[in-house]
Amino acid sequence: MPKRFFVISIAVAAMSLCCSCDRQSNIFSTPDSASTNQVGGYSESRRLTDREKELFDEYVARIGDVEYEALNVATQIVAGTNYRFLCKAREVKADGKRGKKFYAVVVLYRPLPGQGEPRVTSIERQKR
């Protein structure tokens, strides 16, 4: 009887150690790591890097009669990268006068190297 009690006690102690390790690993995980590991999902929104700013300025800054200013970006890795920019936008009239202000989400797709040029895939005005 005491031998069986000893084996059960060791098993219970080992299980509690494993559970505490899981709790400890949760303490050190960040919300960003959970969202970036989501398959097919966008990363958390963040400030633009210099390279992302260059990409935005080259392909998005002015489209048609609207000027865009990027506030932040989230990325999604696909066969290339989708960049989802939250932007302040402003209409610019033909005579150069500035018009209505609004917010927009602009998605820019940058394919893998050798697969073509980056292109805007969607622009969506945001309702406030």
TORMARMI-286774 format. One line per field, with one value per residue: x, y, z of N, C-alpha, C in turn; residue number from 1. Coordinates in pm, whole numbers, plus 32768, in hexadecimal, padded with zeros to 4 digits. Each point is the difference from the previous one (the first is absolute). Layout:
N
npx = (X,...) .
npy = (Y,...) .
npz = (Z,...) .
capx = (X,...) .
capy = (Y,...) .
capz = (Z,...) .
cpx = (X,...) .
cpy = (Y,...) .
cpz = (Z,...) .
i = (NUM,...) .
This chain:
128
npx = (8051,8066,802A,7F82,7FF5,807A,7FDD,7F8B,8042,805B,7F9D,7FC1,8072,8019,7F81,800E,8077,7FC8,7F99,8059,803F,7F8A,7FE2,807B,7FF0,7F86,8044,805D,7F90,800F,7FA3,806F,803E,7F91,7FFC,8084,7FDC,7F9E,7FE1,8038,8020,7FCF,8074,802F,7FAE,8056,8065,8008,8040,807F,8015,7FAB,803F,8074,7FD8,7FD2,806C,803E,7FB1,7FFD,8065,7FF8,7F80,7FFE,7F8D,8048,8027,805D,7FEB,8063,7FA7,7FDA,8039,7FBE,8046,7FF3,803C,8008,7FDF,8043,7FE1,7F97,7FFA,7FCB,7FF6,7FFF,7FAF,8039,7F8C,801C,7F88,8032,7FC9,7FCB,7FC2,801A,7F82,800F,7FD1,7FA0,800A,8046,7FDB,8068,7FDD,8083,7FDF,8081,7FFF,8066,8004,801B,8082,8001,7F9D,803E,7FBD,801A,7F8C,7FB1,7FD3,8002,7F9A,7FF9,7FA0,802E,7F9D,7FE7) .
npy = (7F88,800D,7F92,7FD2,8022,7FCD,7F9C,7FF8,8010,7FB0,7FB1,8015,7FF1,7F9D,7FD9,801B,7FC4,7FA3,7FFF,8004,7FA5,7FC8,800E,7FD5,7FA4,7FF7,8007,7FB6,7FC4,803F,8060,8045,7FAD,8011,8082,8006,7FA8,8056,7F89,8048,801D,8078,803D,8020,8068,8041,8048,804E,7F9D,8021,7F7E,7FED,8065,7FD1,7F88,8034,804B,7F93,7FB0,8048,804A,7FF1,7FE8,801A,8026,7F9F,804C,7FA5,7FFC,7FA6,7FC9,7F89,7F8D,7FA1,7F92,7FC4,7F92,800D,7FEB,803C,8081,7FFC,8080,8005,8070,8032,804C,8079,8027,803B,8027,7FFA,8075,7FFF,8062,7F8F,802A,8005,7F85,7FA9,7FFC,7F92,7F90,7FB8,7F86,8003,7F9E,7FEE,7FBE,7FCB,7FD5,7F81,8008,804E,801F,8071,806D,8049,7FE5,806A,7FB3,805C,8054,800E,8057,803D,7FC6,807A) .
npz = (8000,8056,7FBC,7FFC,807F,800E,7FAE,803F,8071,7FCD,7FD4,8072,803F,7FAE,8012,807F,7FF4,7FB4,8054,8063,7FB6,7FE7,8081,801E,7FA1,8036,8072,7FC0,7FD8,7F8F,8005,7FE1,8056,8047,7FE3,800F,805C,7FF5,7FD1,7F9E,807C,8018,7FFD,8076,8005,7FB3,802E,7F96,7FC4,7FF4,7FF2,8065,803B,7FD3,8023,8072,800F,7FD9,8048,806F,8021,7F7E,800B,7F80,8033,8039,8068,8019,8083,7FFF,8053,7FD0,801A,7FBF,8014,7F8B,802A,7F7E,7F82,805D,8001,8051,7FDD,8078,7FB7,807A,7FB7,800B,7FCE,7F8D,7FD7,7F86,7FF4,7F88,8042,8045,8008,8083,7FFE,7FFF,8088,8004,803F,7FDD,7FDA,7FE6,7FAC,8017,7F8D,8042,7F7F,7FF9,801A,7F94,8056,7FE8,7FE1,806D,8038,7FF7,8063,8061,7FF8,8083,7FE5,806C,803F,802B) .
capx = (7FAF,8050,8046,7F9E,7FE9,8077,7FFB,7F93,802D,8062,7FB6,7FB6,8062,8030,7F94,7FF6,8071,7FE3,7F9B,803B,8053,7FA5,7FD8,8073,8016,7F98,8024,8064,7FD4,7FC4,7F8E,8031,802B,7F8A,7FC2,8057,8004,7F80,8011,7FAF,7FD1,8055,8049,7FCC,8023,8079,803A,8040,8091,802B,7FE4,7F6F,7FE1,8028,7FA0,7F83,8011,800C,7F8A,7F7F,7FF3,7F98,7FB9,7F92,7FEF,8008,8083,7FFB,806E,7FF9,800B,803C,7FFB,7FFD,802B,7FD1,8058,7FBC,8068,8028,7FD3,7F97,8012,7F81,8021,7F98,802D,7FB2,7FF5,7FC3,7FE6,8045,7FB5,804F,803E,8064,7FC4,7FEC,7F74,7FD3,805C,7FC5,8060,7FF2,805A,8035,804B,8063,803B,8087,801B,8089,805D,7FF5,7F75,7FB5,8008,7F98,7F86,7F95,7F93,7F81,7FFB,7F7F,7FE8,7FD5,7F94,8022) .
capy = (8078,8079,800F,8034,808B,804B,800E,805E,8085,8031,8020,807B,806C,8017,8044,808B,8048,801B,8069,8081,802B,803B,8084,8059,8025,8061,8080,8040,8013,8084,7FFC,8006,7F7D,7FB0,802D,7FEB,7F72,7FD9,7FE2,8050,807C,8076,8021,8075,8080,803B,806C,7FD4,8003,8057,7FBA,8004,808B,800E,7FB3,804D,807C,7FE1,7FC1,8025,8088,8048,7FAC,804E,8085,7FF4,7FF0,7FA9,8005,7F85,800F,7F84,7F91,7F75,7FAF,7F77,7FB5,7FA6,7FEB,808B,8041,8065,806C,8045,8083,805B,8081,807A,801B,8081,8014,8071,8025,8017,8085,7FFE,8019,7F88,7FE6,7FB6,7FA5,7F82,7F94,7F90,7F8F,7FDF,7F82,7FF8,7F7A,7FF8,7F72,7FCE,8035,7FC6,7FDE,8076,807B,8013,803F,8017,7FA0,8037,807C,8000,8072,7FD8,804E,8026) .
capz = (8000,8000,7F82,7FA1,8029,7FD7,7F6E,7FE2,802E,7F9E,7F85,801A,8006,7F77,7FB6,802E,7FC8,7F72,7FFA,8024,7F8E,7F9E,8033,7FF3,7F74,7FDD,8039,7FAC,7F76,7FEB,7FA5,7F77,7FD2,7FE3,7F84,7F8E,7FE2,7FC7,7F73,7FA7,803E,7FFF,807B,8047,7FC3,8038,7FB1,7F85,7FF6,7F92,7F82,7FEA,7FDD,7F74,7FB1,8005,7FB3,7F71,7FC4,803A,8034,7FB5,7FA0,7FC8,803A,8092,803F,8075,8060,8051,8091,8030,7FA1,802D,7F8F,7FF4,7FA7,7FA2,7F9A,7FFE,807B,7FFE,8060,801A,8036,802D,7FCB,7FF7,7F71,7FDF,7F72,7FC4,7F88,7F87,8006,806A,8084,8051,801E,8076,8045,802F,801C,7FA3,800A,7F7C,7FFF,7F95,7FF4,7FC6,7FE5,8013,7F9C,7F7B,7FE2,7FD8,804F,8066,7FCE,8060,7FE7,802F,804D,8043,8059,8085,803B,808A) .
cpx = (8056,8048,7FA2,7FE3,8074,7FFF,7F95,802A,8062,7FB8,7FB4,8060,8033,7F97,7FF5,8074,7FE7,7F9B,803C,805C,7FA9,7FD6,8072,8015,7F96,8020,805E,7FD5,7FBB,7F89,802E,8027,7F8A,7FC4,8058,800A,7F7E,8012,7FA1,7FD2,8063,8047,7FB6,8028,8078,802E,8046,8098,8025,7FE0,7F6B,7FD3,8024,7F9D,7F7B,800B,8003,7F7D,7F79,7FEE,7F99,7FC7,7F89,7FFC,8003,8092,7FF0,807C,7FF2,8014,8041,7FEE,7FF3,8025,7FC6,805A,7FAB,806C,8034,7FD2,7F8F,8021,7F7B,8021,7F81,8031,7F9F,7FFD,7FBC,7FF0,804C,7FB9,805F,8049,8067,7FC9,7FE7,7F6E,7FED,806D,7FB4,8071,7FE6,8062,8026,8051,8058,803C,8088,8020,8091,805A,7FF2,7F73,7FAB,8012,7F95,7F86,7F99,7F8E,7F7B,8016,7F74,7FF5,7FC9,7F91,8026,7F86) .
cpy = (807F,8016,803D,8093,8059,801A,8065,808D,803C,8029,8084,8077,8022,804A,8092,8054,8023,8070,8087,8033,8042,808B,8063,802B,8064,808A,804B,800F,8087,7FF3,8001,7F77,7FA8,8028,7FE6,7F6D,7FCE,7FED,8056,8085,8072,800E,8070,807D,803C,8073,7FC5,8002,805F,7FC0,8003,808D,801A,7FBB,804B,807C,7FE4,7FD2,8035,8095,8056,7FA2,8051,808A,7FFE,7FF1,7FAF,8016,7F88,801F,7F86,7F93,7F7C,7FAE,7F73,7FBA,7F9F,7FD8,808B,803C,8061,8065,8046,8081,8046,808B,8070,801F,8087,8009,807C,801D,801E,8087,800A,801A,7F7C,7FF4,7FB6,7FA4,7F82,7F9F,7F90,7F92,7FDA,7F80,7FFE,7F75,800B,7F6D,7FDC,803A,7FB6,7FDF,8079,8073,8001,8047,800F,7FA1,8031,8083,8007,8079,7FCE,805C,801F,800A) .
cpz = (8000,7F7A,7F97,801F,7FD2,7F68,7FD9,8027,7F9B,7F80,8010,8002,7F73,7FAE,802B,7FCD,7F6E,7FF3,8023,7F90,7F96,802D,7FF2,7F70,7FD3,8036,7FA3,7F6F,7FF5,7FA5,7F6F,7FCD,7FDF,7F79,7F87,7FDC,7FC3,7F69,7FAD,8037,7FF1,8086,8048,7FB5,8048,7FA8,7F86,800F,7F8D,7F79,7FE0,7FDA,7F6E,7FA3,7FF7,7FA8,7F6A,7FC2,8032,8017,7FB6,7F97,7FCF,803E,8099,802A,807F,8056,805C,8094,803F,7F96,804B,7F85,8008,7F9B,7FAF,7F9C,7FDD,8084,7FE1,806D,800E,804A,802F,7FDC,8020,7F6C,7FEB,7F6A,7FD1,7F7B,7F8C,8003,8071,808B,8046,8028,8084,8037,802A,8022,7F9D,8025,7F72,800C,7F84,8003,7FBE,7FE9,801E,7F93,7F7A,7FD5,7FDB,8062,806E,7FC3,8070,7FDE,8036,804B,803A,805C,8082,8031,808F,8052) .
i = (1,2,3,4,5,6,7,8,9,10,11,12,13,14,15,16,17,18,19,20,21,22,23,24,25,26,27,28,29,30,31,32,33,34,35,36,37,38,39,40,41,42,43,44,45,46,47,48,49,50,51,52,53,54,55,56,57,58,59,60,61,62,63,64,65,66,67,68,69,70,71,72,73,74,75,76,77,78,79,80,81,82,83,84,85,86,87,88,89,90,91,92,93,94,95,96,97,98,99,100,101,102,103,104,105,106,107,108,109,110,111,112,113,114,115,116,117,118,119,120,121,122,123,124,125,126,127,128) .
